[in-house]
Amino acid sequence: MAKKHNQRSSRGQNMSRSPKAKPPPSPRRSKAPSGVKLTVIIISAIVLVLSRTFWTRLERKGSGDSYYSPERPPAVPVALRIDRVRNNFLDRIVPREAEGVRRALEERVKGRGKAAASAMANFGNLIMRFVEGFISQHPPKLGDDGKYVHQYESELRDAMSASKYYFEQAIHLDDHFGAHYSLALLLKSHQNLLDYDYERGGEEEFGRYAYEEMCKSQASYVKQMQEEAKHFIVDGCGNGEGGVVIRRGGGEDKIYWEDGIHSDNGEEDCAVPSPRIPFVSKFSDVYVEGRDAAMFGDCQIFLGSHECYLPLFRQFGDDERQTKVIKLGASVLQFSGKEYYHWITEGLSRIVTLQELLKGDPRRFTLVVPKGEPFIEESLALLGKSYGGALPPFSSIVVFDEEKDRLKFDELYYADWEVPPSSRNCAGAQLLPPRLGVRKIREVLGGDEVIEPRNLVLVLRSGSRRFINEDAVVSRMELDAKKRGLKLVKFRGDEGLELSIEIFKGASVVVGVHGGALANIVFCKERTTVVEISMAEKELREYAYLSDVLGHNYVKIELDGFSLFEAGLEIDVDKLSF
């Protein structure tokens, strides 16, 4: 019997034959449609696979794929997201006065090379900053299930994906140091707005990968410094392996503050990292310069305990700064040294460590401190008062002006601490002060006066992470204070350091959202209950750590939502139980 597909030679014409008749030869074109279809299917499949591979690679370029989980859900192609963000959401979030900057950057990112890479890094930062401002002005709403929901969540995700894309493209084009650091900040602060499978990959990984990007930023910047001879630090250093070296671990002749508590079994425990080990080391013929007081000399850049957190690109200026020479100095300058948390817990820890380990030295040192807020000067006055008006072993104090000064030390002593091996891979491990330092601060500034803890201190904020429903929170805390027989004290952070110390010394309970003012728990008596209303980011573990090394009872109330760091917060007062 003839095959069915040969029964018609042309449309509407029957082909009747005797059973014995041979079937007519099949026209070659009759098989063509089947072959064409097969070819089209194969080509379509290839195009689809290549297209998906292209978009995936485009999305991951420049990052080494290090922080992407293979199980993460498929992403919308980046180009589509950027178009959607550019045409819709950016028009809503970019202030009118910044519109010209935005349009100029959009044109520049279409190019190639260093100029385009710089424009991409700037455009990524522009998007990220405007998104943060938008979240601050339009905070998420607290749902009935206790989760924070933002009505523009989809647009925010698209915008942050676009920001990440531009950072990665800048890295791919030029290994851009600023893009590395900005990508790190994006991963640290807005990880919940990026596509990632948290259940499988683990949120702790984001902090680690962010830290890796910071380290890459340092290496990239040093390479560019050498190629362009941007600073006298590179003079005579050469390039490549013989060039400027980034060095960790302190200087010469380390003296450790020993008391037998520094055991570390090597087992990683990021929930409560091990205490840091304070020491003092000596540097000879070394310079200090920049916003975070980078130390350098003899073709080396010395990193303190903050290691890769130090953004080298904002340290070395092209301008001619005034060089001041100090023969014998002791420095407490550091990364973010003028911020309240860093000064109270780390800056003061460096001072008391220097005092402890240099107290047998008959020489008198010049102490160098950052120029900044009034609390720095006030804390130095209180320290001097506690020692009877002097501040041994320092004979004088020099205030470092980051905008104008470059310091040259013939001999410099610097207090620092080592991060134990069990904590090195934990997100934010480089931001935690030593146990001995913060306990000594409490001992020296807390004084000998015994105060019965009778206060419930409620820490209130006026900017980011402020209580939107502050009245309801205060009312709830008043009820809790009354039940416990305590007095409610509303602390707003403008009380001055001396009064702040008195308030927290008298605290039985401290309640507050994650922020610098909680650093005042350093002044609380042991066994104070510290209630931190915290974010989901794993790096934000400073106050759990401080509570542990100071002997406090720590309670964490974790908010369920994304990118809450810049937002005002509506608090479910029923969850404020401890």
N, C-alpha and C positions, 0 to 999 in steps of 0.2 A: 504494500500500500504506500502510496505517495505520502511524504511528510506533510504535516498540516500546513507548515508555513509556505509550502509550494502549491497549495490548492488554488491560489489566485496569482495570476501573473500580472494583473493590473487591477486597479480598483473597479468593481462592478462586473467582472468578466469571469464566468465559470470555466473550469478546465476539466471536462469529463473524458475519461479514457477507459479502454479495456483493461481488465485486471492484468493481462499479460504484457501490456505495453510498458516500455521502459520509461521511467520518469524523465522528463526533459532536463537538460543540463541547467543547473541552478545559476542564474545570473550572478556575477561577482558582486554587483552592487546590492543584491538582496541581503548579503551578510554585513554590509557596511554599517547599517544602523547599530547593530549589536556591538561591533568593534568600537565604533565611536563612543557609544555609551560607556563601554568598559574603560576606554582611554580617559574619558572625561572624569569618571569616578576616581580613577587612579590619580590623575593630576590634581583633582580637587582635594583628595586626601593628603597628598604631598604638600600642597599649598597650605592646608589647614594646620598640619603639623609644623611646617616651617614658620608659619605666622605665629603660632602659639609659642614656639621656641624663641622667635625674635623678640616678642613682647616680654617674655620672661627674662631674657638676657638684658633687654633694654632696661627693665625695671631694676635689675640687680647689678648693673655695671658699676665698677669702681668700688664696690664694697667687699669683694671677695666672697660674696654669698654667706659670710660668716654667721649672720644672725637670722637666717631664714630657715624655718623648719620645713623639711620635705613634705610633711603632712599638712602644711597650712592650706587653707581653702584657696581655690583659684581666684586670682584677682582680675578685676576689670582692667583691660589694657590701659597703661599709663597715659598714652596720648589722648584717649577718650576722656579720662578723668581730668586731665589738664584743660582740655577744651571746655568741659562742663564747668570747671572751677573758674576759668578765665572769663567765660561768657556770662556767668550767673553770680556765683558767690563773691568773687573778688569785687565785683561792682558794688556789692552791698557792704563789704567790710572795709574797703580802702577809703580813708578820709579824703575829702575833696582836695585838701592842700597837698596830699601825697600822690595824687593821680598822675601828675607829670613824671614823677620818679618811676612810677610803675610802668607807664607807657615806654619810657626810655629804656628801662631794663628789658622789657619784652622784646624790643628791637635788637638789643645787644646780644641776648641769649641765642639769637639765630646764627651767630658767627661761629668761628673756630678759634682755638688757641687760648692763650692766657687771658686775653680781654674777655672772651666769651665765658671762660671758666669763672672769672671774677664776677661777671654779671650774673651768672647762674647762682653762685654762692649768695650774692646779695639779694637776688630775687627770691631764693628759698628762704632767706632770713626775713625778707619783707612779708612773705605769706605767713610764716610762723608767728611773727610778732603781731600782725594784724588779727590773726585767729585768736591769739591769747587776749588781745584787747577786746575782741568781740565776745569771747567767753566771759570776760570780766564784766562787760556791760549787759550781757544776756545770760545770766547764770542758769544752770540746769534746774529743773523742778524735781522736788522730792515726791516720788510716787507712793502709792498705797503699800507697795511691797518693800519699801525702804530703799529702793534703788533710785539713783539720780538719772533723770532722762532729759536730754536736750532736744528741743524741737527741730534743730538743724543738725542733728548728729550725722546724717548722711553727707551733707555738704561739708561739715567739719572734717570728716574722714577723707573726702576727696581732696580738700585743701591741704591737709597734712601729707597725703600721698604725693601730691604735686610738689610740696616743699622737699620731701625726701628725694624725689626724683631729681630735682635741680641740684641738690647737694651731691648726689651720686654721679650726675653727669659732670659736675665741676671736678670731682675727684678723678673721673675717668679721663677727662681732657688734660688736666694739668696737675693731678695729685694735690689739689688745692688745700692748703693747711687750714684755712678758715672754714671750708666746707666740711673737713673732717671733724672739726670741733663743734660746728653747728649741728652736724648729724648726730654727734654724741649727745648734745643737749636735747635734741628731738627724741632720741631713743630713751633718755632718762626721764624726761618730763611728760611726754605725750605718747607713751608706749601703747596705751589703751586705744588710741585713735589710729594705730597702724595695724595692718593685716598680720595677725600672728595667732598661732594656736597655743594659747596659754596652757591649756590642760596638758598638752603633750610636751611643749617646749620648756615650760617653766619660766616664770617672770624674772627669776634671779638672773637668767641668761642675758636679759636686756641690759642690766647694769654692767655686766662684764664686757659685753660687746661695745657698749658706749665707752667704757674705759679704754678699750683697745683703740677706738677711733681717736681718743685724746692723745694716746701715745703716738699714733700715726701722724697727728697734727704736728707734734713736736719734731718728729724726724723730718717731715716735709718742710717745715719752716727753716730748720737748720741747713738743710740742703740748699734752699733758695738763698739763704744768707750767704752761703759760701759761693754760690754761682754768681751772685750779683754784687758781692763784696759790700753788703749794705751797712756793716757795722765794724768798728775797729776790732771787735772780738775775733774776727776771722783773719786779721793781719798775720801773715807768716804761718798760718795753720795748714794751708793747702786744702785739697779737696779729697773726697772719698774717705778711705779708711784713715788717712793721715790728717783729716780735717778736725773740725770741732766735735768733741765727744760729749754726749749727755751722760752724766755720772750720778748714780744714786748711792745713798747709804752714808752721807756725811763726809767729814774731812779727816784730818789727821788726829792721832792721839785721843781716841774716844775715852771718856770717863763715864761709867754707867752709874745710875742711881739704883743701888741694889738694896733689896729688903726681903728677898726670898720668895716673892709671890709670882715670879715670872715663869712658872712651869707652863709648858705648852706641849700637849701630847701629839700634836700634828694632825689631829682629826678635825676636819672642817666643821665649824658650827657657826653659821651666819646669823642665827637668831640672836645669840648673845656672843659677839666676838671676844676673843681673849684680850686682856689688858695690854696696852702698849708698854714698851721698855724705854724710859727716858735716858738720854745721855747728852753730854756736851762734847763737841769736837772743835778742833782748831783749823782755821784756814789762814794761809799766808798769801799776801799780795793778791787780794781778791777784791772784785768790784761788786757793787749792788746797784741795780737800776730797775726802773719800771713800776707799773701799777701793782704788781704782786712781788716786787723786790727780788728779782732773779739774781742769783749769785753766779759770778763767772770769773774766769782768769786762767791763763796758761792754756788756751785752746780747750777749755772745759766749761760746761754749764752744770752747776751743782743743783740737784733737785732735793728738796727736803721731804718730809713725810707725806706731802700731798702728791709727790711724784708727777704722774701725767696730768693731774688736774691743772697744773700750772700752764696757762696758755702763753707759750713763748712769743707768739706774734704780737702780744700787747705789752711786751716788756722793753724791747730794744728800739728806741726811736732813731729817726734819721737826723734829728735836731742836735744842736750842740748844747748839751746840758752842762751845767756847772759842776765840776768835779771837786768834791770836798774830801780832804785827806784826814783820816782818823788813825792814829798810831796804834792804840789798843782799844778795841771795841767789843761790845757784846750786843748781838742783834736779836730782836724778837719779830722781825718783819717776816711776812709770810703771805700765802695765797689768801685773798679776801680778808686780810688782817684787820680792816677797819669795820667789818660787819660785827654786830653785837655778839652773835653766837661764837664766831671764830675768835674774837678778842677775849671774851669772858672765859671760855673753856680752853682755848689753845694759846692765845697770846699771854695770858696770865700764867698758864702752866709753864711756858718757856721762861718767864721771869723767875718763878719760884724754883725751877730746875737749875737755872744759872746761880741763884743764890745758894742753893743747897750744895752744888758741886764745885763752886768757886770760893766757898767761904773760907777755906784755908789759904787762899792765894793772897799774899800781902799787897799785890798791885791793885790799883784802882782803875776800873774800866769805865768807858763811856757807853752808856746804854742808848741804843737807837730804837725808837718807837715810831709807829706810823702817825702821820698827820690825819686827823679824822674827827670823829664826833666827841662831844664833851665827856662821854663816859670813859674815854681813854685817859684823859687828864685826871678825871675824878678818881678813877681806880688807882692811878699812880700816887695821888695824894693820900688815899686811904691806906695804901701799902706803906708809904713812908710814915704815916701816923702810927701804924701798928709797930714800927721799929723805932719809935721815939723821935721821929722827925727826919731820920736819914733813910737811905735805901741801899744798904750794903749789898755787894761790894762795888757799887757804882758811885763814882765821884761826880758825874754829870750826866745829863740826859740831852740827846739830840733828837729833834723831831724831823723825820724824813719826809720831804715834799716830793712826791712821785712825779709831779709835773716839771719840776725845775732841777732836782738834784740827781747827781750820780756820786755815790760814795766809793772811796778807795781806802781799804783797810790794809795797813801793814800787817796787822795781826787781828784776826776776828775769831771770837768764840760764839758758837751758835748752839742753842738748845734744840733738840729734836727727839724723835722717838722712832723705834722700829715697829713695823707691822708684823705680828707673829705669822709664821707659815700657815697656821690653821685659819687665818682670817684674810690672807692676801687676795684670794679670789672672790671675796664677798663684795657685793655692790656697796660702794660708799665706805669701804674699809679705811681709806686714806683720810677720812674726815673726822676720825674719832680721837679724842685726846687721851693722855695717859692717866691711869687710875691714881698714881702717886701725885700727879700735878693737881687734879681737880680736888682731891681730898685735902691737899695742902692749902689750896685757895680757900676752902671752907674753914679750915683751921685758922688761917691768918686773918681773913677779912670777917669771919663770923664772930671773932672775939671770944672772950671768956664768959660773957654774961649769959646766964641760963634763962631762956625764955620758954615758958610753957606753950607748946603749940596749940593755939585756940582758933586759928583762922581757916576758913575754906576760901582759898584764893581762886577766883575765876578770871582767867586771862582773856581780855577782850581785844579785838583787832578792829582797825578802821579801814583797811585796804583789802587786799586779797585775803581770802579765807575768813572774812568777817562773818558774823552771825547775821543773816538777813532777818531772822526772827529773834533778835537779841532780847526783847522784852520777855518773850516766853522762856528763853533759856535762863535769864536772870531770875524769873519767878520760880522756876523749878529748882534752881540752886539755892534760893532762899529757903524753900521748904526742906531741902536736904540738909542745909546747914542747921536749921532749927531742930530737926530730928536728931542730929548728932551733937547738939549742944555747942555748935560753933558759930562764929561770926563770919558772915559773908563779906569778903573784901573784893571789890571790882578793880582789877589791875589793868591799866591801859598802856603801860610802857613809857609814859612821860613823867614818871615820878622822880627821876634822878636815881643814881646808883645807891647812894647811902640809904635812902628810904626804901628802895627795892630790896636791899639786903635785909632790912628790919622786917619788912612784910613777909618775905619768904622764910626767914628764920622762925617766924611765928606761925608757919603754915602746918596744919595737920593734913590737909588735902589740897592739892593743886589740880585744877581742871583747865584745859585749854587746847586749842587747835595747834597743830604742828607749826612752829615758827620760832624766831629768835628769842622771844621773851621767855620761852620755857627754859632757856639756858640758866635762868635764875634758880632752878632747882639745885644748882651747885651750892646754894646758901642754905638749903633746907636741912633740918636735922635728919638723922637716920630714921628709917621706917616711916617717912612721910609717904602718903599715898599720892602717886602721880598718875593722873588720868589724861592720856593723850588722845585727842580726836585726830586720827591720822588718815593719810591717803593710802592707796594700794601700792604705790611704788616702793620696791624693796630697799632702795637706797635710803629712805627716810627712817633710819633706825637709830638716830643719834640719842634720842631720849630714853629708848629702851636700854641702850648701852650705859648711858649716864646713870640711870636709875640703878642698874645692876652694880656698877663700881662704887656708887655712893651709898648703897644699902637701902634704897627706897623700895616701896611696893608699887610695881608698875602695872597699870591697867590700860589696855589699848582698845579704843573703839574705832574700828576701821570703817570708813565710809565706802559705800558701794557705788562707784561711778567712774567716769573718765575725765582726765585733765581738770581736776578740781583745784589744782594748786593756785590758779589765778582767779578763781571764781568766788563770789559770795556764796555762803552756804546756809541753806535752810536745814535746821537740825530737828530730828525727831526726838523731842525731849524725853519720851518714854524710854529711849535707849541710853539715856545718861544715868545709868545705874552702875554702881561700883561698891 
